[in-house]
Amino acid sequence: MALPSLSVAEESTIINGLDFGPLAGLVGTWKSVDSGGVDVAPGQEGTKQGKGGPSVKPFYETITFTAAADATNASDQYLVSLYYEQEVFKKEDNAKFHDQRGYLIYDKVNQVVYNSFCVPRAVCIVTQGDAGNHIQFSTAKEGMAQSQYMFENATTSDFTMVLDFSEKDILRYTQTTSLNIYDKPFSHSDSSTLMKISNPNSPKT
């Protein structure tokens, strides 16, 4: 007899007794489609793009979402969260150039989703949007934390993101990090399309 790997009913938003709403379908591992994604970042000193010039990197990536836990803030705001791991590699040489760990957090009562994440540049973001399968995230000033060095040399002043998983087993995103680096503004952008390659809710034989 086949048994599910998680206690979740097919097509249900309930995982291990917690209601993840529209985020439930994200649980599993996702990998770039063949076309991959594109990163446009400020060039480093000594590169052909020059310091602060647009450096365009085609990439591929994997993102794994896992049901995490629930929490209640200030005795009032009830939340459930998905933990995610994102690893991004340059197509040209397969070197990893971005590593991100975070949580997608669902507030069912207020129909809000938060994306709370950190990258190993001493920068963390909490951004939020209306719950659904096409989420437009925006970030308040209070939602950005960075080291003193980054604040003085590569300040993050804004972060926006569109996360679209309205098509079955397809995940698309575009995001822009507004920076002030090398004494001028720069819009650091990323866009990608991924497909689901594993689903922990699928029956095991």
C-alpha positions as CSV (number, residue, x, y, z in Angstrom):
1,M,0.0,0.0,0.0
2,A,1.4,3.4,-1.0
3,L,1.7,6.0,1.8
4,P,2.3,9.7,1.5
5,S,5.7,11.0,2.8
6,L,3.9,13.8,4.7
7,S,0.6,13.8,6.4
8,V,-1.1,15.8,3.7
9,A,-4.2,15.1,1.6
10,E,-3.9,15.3,-2.1
11,E,-4.6,18.9,-3.4
12,S,-4.9,20.0,0.3
13,T,-3.3,23.0,1.8
14,I,-2.8,21.1,5.1
15,I,0.7,19.8,5.8
16,N,1.4,18.0,9.1
17,G,-1.7,19.6,10.6
18,L,-0.8,23.2,9.5
19,D,-2.6,25.2,6.8
20,F,-0.1,26.7,4.4
21,G,-2.7,28.1,2.1
22,P,-1.4,29.0,-1.4
23,L,2.2,28.2,-0.3
24,A,1.4,24.4,0.1
25,G,2.1,23.7,-3.6
26,L,5.6,25.0,-3.3
27,V,6.8,22.3,-1.1
28,G,9.4,20.2,-2.9
29,T,12.5,20.8,-5.1
30,W,12.6,23.1,-8.1
31,K,15.2,23.4,-10.8
32,S,15.8,25.9,-13.6
33,V,14.3,25.2,-17.0
34,D,16.9,24.9,-19.8
35,S,16.8,28.6,-20.5
36,G,17.8,29.3,-16.9
37,G,17.8,32.8,-15.4
38,V,19.7,36.0,-15.8
39,D,21.4,38.1,-13.1
40,V,22.4,41.7,-13.7
41,A,24.7,42.9,-11.0
42,P,27.3,45.7,-10.5
43,G,30.7,44.8,-11.9
44,Q,33.7,44.5,-9.7
45,E,36.9,46.5,-10.1
46,G,39.3,44.9,-12.5
47,T,36.6,43.1,-14.6
48,K,35.7,43.9,-18.2
49,Q,32.5,45.5,-17.1
50,G,34.5,47.9,-14.9
51,K,33.6,49.0,-11.4
52,G,29.8,49.4,-11.2
53,G,29.1,48.5,-14.8
54,P,26.3,46.0,-15.6
55,S,27.6,42.5,-15.2
56,V,25.2,40.0,-16.9
57,K,25.4,36.4,-15.7
58,P,23.2,33.6,-17.1
59,F,22.6,31.1,-14.4
60,Y,20.8,27.9,-13.3
61,E,19.6,27.2,-9.8
62,T,17.7,24.9,-7.4
63,I,15.3,25.9,-4.7
64,T,13.9,23.5,-2.1
65,F,10.9,24.4,0.1
66,T,10.2,22.4,3.3
67,A,7.3,22.7,5.7
68,A,8.8,24.3,8.8
69,A,6.7,25.3,11.8
70,D,4.1,27.7,13.2
71,A,4.4,30.6,15.5
72,T,2.2,33.2,17.2
73,N,3.4,36.8,17.4
74,A,2.4,39.0,20.4
75,S,-0.4,36.5,21.3
76,D,-2.2,37.5,18.2
77,Q,-0.7,37.0,14.8
78,Y,-0.6,33.3,13.9
79,L,1.9,32.3,11.2
80,V,3.1,29.2,9.4
81,S,6.3,29.0,7.5
82,L,8.1,27.2,4.7
83,Y,11.9,27.0,5.0
84,Y,13.8,27.4,1.7
85,E,17.3,26.8,0.4
86,Q,18.3,28.5,-2.9
87,E,21.6,27.8,-4.6
88,V,22.5,29.6,-7.8
89,F,25.3,28.7,-10.3
90,K,26.9,30.5,-13.2
91,K,26.3,28.7,-16.5
92,E,29.8,29.6,-17.8
93,D,31.7,27.6,-15.3
94,N,29.2,26.0,-12.9
95,A,30.5,28.0,-9.9
96,K,28.1,28.9,-7.2
97,F,27.7,32.6,-6.9
98,H,24.6,33.0,-4.8
99,D,23.4,31.2,-1.7
100,Q,20.2,32.2,0.1
101,R,18.3,30.8,3.1
102,G,14.9,32.0,4.1
103,Y,11.3,31.5,5.0
104,L,8.1,32.1,3.2
105,I,5.6,32.9,6.0
106,Y,1.8,32.8,5.7
107,D,-0.6,34.8,7.7
108,K,-4.0,33.3,6.9
109,V,-6.2,35.8,8.9
110,N,-4.7,38.8,7.2
111,Q,-3.9,37.1,3.9
112,V,-0.3,38.2,3.8
113,V,2.9,36.4,2.8
114,Y,6.3,37.4,4.1
115,N,9.6,36.5,2.4
116,S,12.2,36.6,5.2
117,F,15.8,35.8,4.0
118,C,19.5,36.4,4.4
119,V,22.4,36.2,2.0
120,P,26.0,35.7,3.1
121,R,26.9,39.3,2.4
122,A,25.7,40.4,5.9
123,V,22.4,41.5,4.4
124,C,18.9,40.3,5.4
125,I,15.4,41.3,4.0
126,V,11.8,41.0,5.2
127,T,9.4,41.8,2.4
128,Q,5.7,41.2,2.1
129,G,2.8,40.9,-0.3
130,D,-0.8,39.8,-0.5
131,A,-1.3,36.0,-0.3
132,G,-2.0,34.1,-3.5
133,N,-0.1,32.3,-6.3
134,H,1.1,35.5,-7.9
135,I,2.6,37.6,-5.1
136,Q,4.0,41.1,-5.5
137,F,6.4,41.8,-2.6
138,S,7.4,45.2,-1.4
139,T,9.7,46.1,1.4
140,A,9.5,48.8,4.1
141,K,12.6,50.6,5.3
142,E,12.3,48.6,8.6
143,G,12.5,45.3,6.5
144,M,16.2,45.8,5.5
145,A,19.1,44.9,7.7
146,Q,22.8,45.2,6.7
147,S,26.2,45.4,8.2
148,Q,27.9,48.7,8.8
149,Y,30.3,48.0,5.9
150,M,27.5,47.3,3.5
151,F,25.6,50.4,4.7
152,E,28.6,52.5,3.9
153,N,29.7,50.8,0.6
154,A,26.8,49.0,-1.0
155,T,23.6,50.1,0.6
156,T,20.4,48.2,0.0
157,S,17.6,50.8,-0.2
158,D,14.8,48.8,-1.6
159,F,13.8,45.3,-2.6
160,T,10.8,44.2,-4.8
161,M,9.9,40.8,-6.1
162,V,7.1,39.1,-8.1
163,L,6.7,35.4,-7.4
164,D,4.4,33.6,-9.7
165,F,3.5,29.9,-9.2
166,S,0.0,30.1,-10.8
167,E,0.9,27.5,-13.4
168,K,1.1,23.9,-12.2
169,D,4.7,22.8,-11.4
170,I,6.2,26.1,-12.8
171,L,7.7,28.8,-10.7
172,R,8.7,32.2,-12.1
173,Y,10.2,35.2,-10.3
174,T,11.6,38.6,-11.1
175,Q,13.3,40.7,-8.4
176,T,15.1,44.0,-8.1
177,T,17.5,45.1,-5.3
178,S,18.1,48.8,-5.3
179,L,21.6,49.6,-4.3
180,N,23.9,52.6,-3.9
181,I,27.3,51.3,-4.7
182,Y,30.5,53.0,-6.0
183,D,28.7,56.3,-5.1
184,K,25.9,55.8,-7.6
185,P,22.5,53.9,-7.8
186,F,22.3,50.5,-9.3
187,S,19.3,48.2,-9.9
188,H,20.5,44.7,-9.3
189,S,18.0,42.4,-11.1
190,D,17.3,38.7,-11.3
191,S,14.8,36.7,-13.2
192,S,14.3,33.0,-13.5
193,T,11.8,30.2,-14.4
194,L,12.0,26.8,-12.6
195,M,10.0,23.6,-12.7
196,K,9.3,21.2,-9.9
197,I,11.4,18.1,-10.0
198,S,10.4,16.4,-6.8
199,N,7.4,16.5,-4.5
200,P,7.6,15.0,-1.0
201,N,3.9,14.7,-1.0
202,S,4.0,12.1,-3.8
203,P,3.2,8.6,-2.7
204,K,6.1,6.3,-2.1
205,T,5.9,2.8,-3.5
